[in-house]
Amino acid sequence: MSVRRRRTVVVTGASGGVGRAAAVAFAARGDRVALLARGREGLAAAADEVQRAGGEALVVPVDMADVKAVDDAAQQVVDAFGGIDVWVNNAFAGVFAPFMDITPDEFRRVTEVTYLGYVFGTRAALRHMLPRDRGTVVQVGSALAYRGVPLQSAYSGAKHAIQGFNESLRCELLHAGAHVRTTMVQLPAVNTPQFDWVLNRLPGRARPVAPIYQPEVAARAIVHAAGHGRRREYWVGGSTVAALIANAVAPALVERYLARTGVESQQDQWDAGEAGKQREDLGDYGGHGNLWTPADGPHGRDFGAHGRFDSEAVTGSPQNWVSRNRNRVGAGLVLGGLGAATTTGLRRRGRSRPS
């Protein structure tokens, strides 16, 4: 039986949500995991989870919008673990609001964290990977990298930018004949705490559009992509596939559909008594959420990987399995087709023989 090589993996945005789930998933295969994020309470809890899962944890508090801090963080990882095999860009910031209700500074901040944070993280990773001519950068994307939605103009724009940046970089690496890989994982709606910590200027409580997947579904796809970086991208969840295909075939129709349904479907009614607590904890309704400071900072709160949608989130995705095993599926379809054709031919020959 083959033994898995222990890798050094960097996960940004590792204190909660998808990043937290991915860090634990890497740890479960025995990897050393460097945890990058701003929230110290979340980072400490994530490190504990990584160690309990069987990995080795390194906590590096960092704001991904600070290019020098990101470079320094990468160097800390190299100093501690001797190199970087996988770098997962996942950290982001967001605002739920109509475009004209987002200030220029807020839009800039979302762009700097969500887009430039990926650029800075990728540069830091490549600075250490290229001299060794090995390593994989995983860009955690979204269906919103192809199809923008109402009320998330800053986040949608940043995800589109990551898509274009990653495509350009892949071309350069292929041209250079480098063995360093970069791939992108396009996610569906995921049950993470982000909907309770983002800046929200909506009359309702921010929520993902169903169907919603548990963060472990995304984490499994990220871990797989890290080991199969030749693929340019992975689509996770049937809803992602449906959205991207529909947008490619009939973007104007999708646009009209989102104009009709997208605003209401991204909001819940506030539960009695929760609105006041939300405003107190995260500065919602005109405050800054976690845009400028980590949500766990002032309150010593660990949000974990899961959001408040456990009761409706699904734990698996058949499409995700198909995406990870498309070569097997393709071979199966080919062999099945050949078998069917052979059977049909034999039957026809049998019927055509003289009695």
C-alpha positions, 0 to 999 in steps of 0.5 A, a space after each residue: 500500500 502506498 504511503 501519502 507524502 506529507 505536504 506543506 499546505 497554506 490555507 488563507 481565510 482558514 479561521 472559518 468557513 470553507 477555509 477552516 473545513 479545507 484546513 481540517 481536510 488537509 490535516 486528515 491526510 497528515 499534511 502540515 497546514 499553515 493557517 492564515 487569517 486575521 481572526 486570532 480566536 478562529 485561528 487558535 480554534 482551527 489549529 486545535 482542529 487541525 492537530 486533532 485531525 492528525 496534522 501539524 498546524 502553524 498559525 500566521 495572523 495576516 491581512 491578505 490585502 497587505 502585500 508585505 505581510 503576505 510575503 512575510 507570512 510565506 517566509 514564516 511557513 518556509 522557515 517553519 516547514 522548509 517549503 510550500 507544496 500547496 497554497 490555497 487562496 480562499 480569504 475574502 470580504 464581502 458586502 450585501 447591498 445594492 451597488 449605490 449603497 456601497 461606498 468607494 472605500 468599501 468596494 476598494 476593500 472588498 477588491 483588495 482582500 478578495 482579488 488582490 489577496 489572491 494575487 499577493 498570495 499567488 505571488 508569495 507562493 510562486 516565489 518559493 515554488 518556482 525555484 523548486 519547480 513544483 507546487 500547486 496554487 488552488 484558487 477558491 472561486 465561485 459560480 459568481 466568477 462567471 455569473 454576477 448576481 444582484 446585491 454582491 457587485 463587489 464580490 462578483 467583480 472580484 471573483 471575475 477578476 480572479 478568473 481572468 488573472 488565473 487564466 493568464 497565469 496558467 498560460 504563462 506557466 504552460 509557456 515556461 514549461 513549469 511544473 508549478 500548477 494553478 487550478 480553480 475550484 468554482 463553488 456553489 452556495 455553501 453553509 458558512 458563517 459569512 452570511 452573519 459576519 459580512 457587511 449587510 445593508 439589506 432590510 433582511 438577513 443575508 443568506 445563500 441561494 438554495 441549494 446549499 452545500 456543507 463546507 466539507 463538500 467544498 473542502 473535499 474538492 479543494 483537497 482533490 484539486 491540490 493533488 490534481 493541479 493539471 485540471 484548469 478548474 473544477 465545478 462543485 455542485 449541480 447548481 454550479 454546473 447548471 448556472 454556468 451552462 445556462 449563463 453560457 447558453 442564454 446569459 440574457 435569460 439568466 440575467 432577467 431571471 436573477 433580476 426577478 428572483 435574486 434580491 428576495 432569494 438572498 434575504 431571510 426575515 430577521 428572527 425576533 430578538 436576533 437583529 439587535 444582537 447581530 448589530 451589537 456583535 457585527 455592526 450590521 445595518 450600517 456598520 462594517 461587519 468584518 470588512 475592516 476588523 475580524 469578526 471574532 476579534 472584539 468578542 472572543 468568538 470562534 465561528 467555526 466552519 458551519 453557518 446557520 443553515 445546517 438543517 437545509 445544507 446537503 453533505 454530498 454532491 454526486 456531481 462533485 464525484 463525477 467532476 473528480 473522476 471524469 476520466 473514469 466516468 468518460 472511460 465507463 461511458 466509452 466502454 458502455 457505448 462499445 458494449 452496447 454497440 457490440 451487443 446490438 451488432 451481435 443481435 443483428 448478426 444473429 437475426 440475419 443468419 439463415 435458419 
